[in-house]
């Protein structure tokens, strides 16, 4: 969405294949509540970002996203300059469910599942049963900013830094292979 006057609820984006885009979803709504978005069964390849065109792959930019579900997607390649793969940017999110995804061979700045702007939070995020392979980030998996109530459980992390970042998320039952900072 790209509107400043309306909330958008109950959106499903599924069974898409994209390559070479900047943002796969962008829910700009000037802090208006947006709820129950489901992003599932997508193949998202070679995301594009630059200094002039900076963003995240899945980005709530200014929208107050409630109960967003991101599941069963493949995120592969690109991301150079992106803030994150699943990003909370310029406003809060609450209740994200992020599970069953594969994140492979990407490079992002803040984190993989992350907050993009200081002062905002990815509240009560549940990140579980994901596979994260060979992905680089400066801010750790969950990024550099505190986000209360989050959990990072039962994920597989391979061939990368396993630094969770500064979110404060609870974490357990994860598998780490060929990683640093576990």
C-alpha positions as CSV (number, residue, x, y, z in Angstrom):
1,X,0.0,0.0,0.0
2,X,1.1,3.6,-0.3
3,X,-1.6,5.7,1.2
4,X,-1.7,8.1,4.1
5,X,-5.4,8.0,5.0
6,X,-6.6,4.4,5.2
7,X,-5.8,1.2,7.1
8,X,-5.6,-2.0,5.1
9,X,-6.5,-5.3,6.8
10,X,-6.7,-9.0,6.0
11,X,-4.3,-9.1,3.0
12,X,-2.8,-12.3,1.7
13,X,0.1,-12.2,-0.7
14,X,1.0,-15.7,-1.9
15,X,2.4,-17.9,-4.7
16,X,4.5,-15.1,-6.3
17,X,8.0,-15.3,-7.8
18,X,9.9,-12.0,-7.9
19,X,13.5,-11.1,-8.8
20,X,15.4,-7.8,-8.7
21,X,12.9,-5.7,-6.8
22,X,13.5,-3.2,-4.0
23,X,10.6,-4.0,-1.5
24,X,8.4,-7.0,-1.9
25,X,5.8,-5.5,0.4
26,X,5.6,-1.9,1.5
27,X,2.7,-0.9,3.8
28,X,3.0,2.9,4.2
29,X,0.1,4.3,6.2
30,X,1.3,7.1,8.5
31,X,1.0,5.1,11.7
32,X,-2.5,3.8,10.9
33,X,-3.1,0.2,12.1
34,X,-2.8,-2.5,9.5
35,X,-3.6,-6.0,10.7
36,X,-3.7,-9.7,9.6
37,X,-1.4,-9.6,6.6
38,X,-0.2,-13.1,5.5
39,X,2.8,-13.3,3.2
40,X,3.3,-17.0,2.2
41,X,4.6,-19.4,-0.4
42,X,6.6,-16.8,-2.3
43,X,10.0,-17.1,-4.0
44,X,11.8,-13.8,-3.5
45,X,15.1,-13.6,-5.4
46,X,17.9,-11.1,-5.9
47,X,16.4,-8.2,-3.9
48,X,17.9,-4.9,-5.1
49,X,18.9,-2.0,-2.8
50,X,21.3,0.9,-3.2
51,X,22.1,4.1,-1.3
52,X,19.5,5.9,-3.4
53,X,16.9,3.1,-3.1
54,X,17.1,1.8,0.4
55,X,14.6,-0.4,2.1
56,X,13.8,-3.9,3.4
57,X,12.4,-6.9,1.6
58,X,9.2,-7.0,3.7
59,X,8.8,-3.5,5.1
60,X,6.0,-1.9,7.2
61,X,7.4,1.6,6.5
62,X,5.2,3.9,8.8
63,X,2.4,1.4,9.0
64,X,1.5,0.0,12.4
65,X,1.4,-3.7,11.5
66,X,-0.5,-6.0,13.9
67,X,-0.4,-9.8,13.6
68,X,1.6,-10.1,10.4
69,X,2.4,-13.6,9.3
70,X,5.4,-14.4,7.1
71,X,5.7,-18.1,6.4
72,X,7.0,-20.7,3.9
73,X,8.9,-18.2,1.7
74,X,12.3,-18.5,0.1
75,X,14.4,-15.3,0.3
76,X,17.6,-15.8,-1.7
77,X,20.3,-13.5,-3.1
78,X,20.8,-9.8,-3.1
79,X,19.8,-7.5,-0.2
80,X,23.0,-5.4,-0.5
81,X,22.1,-2.2,1.2
82,X,18.7,-3.5,2.5
83,X,18.0,-2.8,6.1
84,X,16.6,-6.3,6.7
85,X,14.7,-9.2,5.2
86,X,11.6,-8.7,7.5
87,X,11.8,-5.1,8.7
88,X,9.9,-3.0,11.2
89,X,10.7,0.5,9.9
90,X,9.5,4.0,11.0
91,X,6.8,2.5,13.2
92,X,6.1,-0.5,15.5
93,X,4.9,-3.9,14.7
94,X,3.2,-6.2,17.1
95,X,2.7,-10.0,17.0
96,X,4.7,-10.9,13.9
97,X,4.8,-14.7,13.3
98,X,7.8,-15.5,11.1
99,X,8.2,-19.2,10.5
100,X,9.1,-21.9,7.9
101,X,11.1,-19.5,5.8
102,X,14.5,-20.0,4.1
103,X,16.8,-17.0,4.0
104,X,19.9,-17.8,1.9
105,X,22.9,-15.9,0.5
106,X,21.8,-12.4,1.4
107,X,23.6,-9.3,2.8
108,X,21.6,-6.9,5.0
109,X,22.6,-4.0,7.2
110,X,20.6,-3.9,10.5
111,X,19.5,-7.5,10.8
112,X,17.5,-10.3,9.1
113,X,14.3,-9.9,11.2
114,X,14.9,-6.4,12.4
115,X,13.9,-2.9,13.4
116,X,15.1,-0.4,10.9
117,X,14.8,2.9,12.8
118,X,15.7,3.8,16.4
119,X,12.8,4.4,18.7
120,X,10.6,1.7,17.2
121,X,10.0,-1.9,18.2
122,X,9.2,-5.3,16.7
123,X,7.0,-6.2,19.7
124,X,6.1,-9.8,20.6
125,X,7.7,-11.3,17.4
126,X,7.7,-15.1,17.2
127,X,10.5,-16.3,14.9
128,X,10.7,-20.0,14.7
129,X,11.4,-23.0,12.4
130,X,13.4,-20.9,9.9
131,X,16.6,-21.9,8.0
132,X,19.1,-19.1,7.7
133,X,22.1,-19.8,5.4
134,X,25.2,-17.8,4.6
135,X,23.6,-14.4,5.2
136,X,25.6,-11.4,6.5
137,X,24.4,-8.6,8.7
138,X,26.0,-5.9,10.7
139,X,23.4,-5.8,13.5
140,X,22.9,-9.5,14.2
141,X,19.9,-11.8,13.3
142,X,17.4,-9.7,15.2
143,X,19.1,-6.3,14.7
144,X,20.5,-3.6,16.9
145,X,17.4,-2.3,18.7
146,X,15.5,-3.6,21.7
147,X,12.1,-5.3,21.0
148,X,10.3,-6.7,24.0
149,X,8.5,-10.0,24.1
150,X,10.2,-11.6,21.1
151,X,11.4,-15.2,20.8
152,X,13.9,-16.9,18.4
153,X,13.3,-20.7,18.7
154,X,14.0,-23.8,16.8
155,X,15.8,-22.2,13.9
156,X,18.7,-23.6,11.9
157,X,21.6,-21.2,11.3
158,X,24.4,-22.3,8.9
159,X,27.7,-20.8,7.7
160,X,27.4,-17.3,9.2
161,X,27.5,-15.3,12.4
162,X,24.8,-16.4,14.8
163,X,24.9,-13.2,16.8
164,X,21.3,-12.5,17.7
165,X,21.8,-8.8,18.0
166,X,20.4,-6.5,20.7
167,X,16.7,-7.2,20.5
168,X,16.6,-9.0,23.9
169,X,14.6,-11.8,22.4
170,X,14.5,-15.1,24.3
171,X,16.3,-17.8,22.3
172,X,16.6,-21.6,22.7
173,X,16.4,-24.9,20.8
174,X,18.3,-23.4,17.7
175,X,20.8,-25.5,15.7
176,X,24.1,-23.8,14.7
177,X,26.4,-25.3,12.1
178,X,29.7,-23.7,10.9
179,X,28.8,-20.5,12.7
180,X,30.6,-17.8,14.7
181,X,29.2,-15.9,17.7
182,X,26.9,-18.6,19.0
